[in-house]
Amino acid sequence: MANTPEIEFYHAPNTRSSGVRVLLEELGTPYRLHALNLRAGEHLQSAYRAVNPMAKVPAIRHGEALVTEQAAVYLYLADLFPEAGLAPAVTDPARGAYLRWMVFYGSCFEPAVIDRHLKREPGPRAMSAYADYDSVVARVVEALTPGPYLLGARFSAADVLWGGALGWTMGFGLVAPDPVLSAYVERVRSRPASQKVAAADARLAEEHEAAATAQAGSA
């Protein structure tokens, strides 16, 4: 059908997929939302495992393409809609820094934060994916100190990823508050797309909580 959104988006509120929902709003593209109630265990059922056997969100379908893993979804979508200007072109010198920060989040930042929170040593430097926690955080602060965004004056899909990630990790005390990081998070959160998704996700989370509670009560 002509009015059927081209992007199918598998999402759960207040998860890593919330950033993808923000990105879709920033791109200004229609999408079909498949909301999974994690509290009711919908992500563990066979219907969603057929989409992502890892039972994680986000995931997207675009025609015959199926994309899972957070950074891959960001990269795919931002490149799919170049007119939005959220991804430097392959020939743009800024592409290198953009790709670096897209990958740095999952390969260095998140493992470092989780290990620090669980009081686990990173292991020998030659075997550690991120070297050490302090260096990881220092590199992020260093990149954002000139501001206002990771690519300087240019807002990109990488900022959608990092704005949300830093907001969550500082909000839950996993990363110590920092003036540079806090100001950055506020810049990203103040954008209309972020505010729209925050409100929509809050409503969706309430609906899922009520549904899961009702389901548990009837079991």
Secondary structure by P-SEA (a helix, b strand, c coil): ccccccbbbbbbccccaaaaaaaaaaacbbbbbbcccccccccccaaaaaaccccccbbbbccccccccaaaaaaaaaaacccccccccccccaaaaaaaaaaaacccaaaaaaaaaaccccccccccccccaaaaaaaaaaaaccccccccccccaaaaaaaaaaaaaaaaccccccaaaaaaaaaaaacaaaaaaaaaaaaaaaaaaaaaaaaaaac
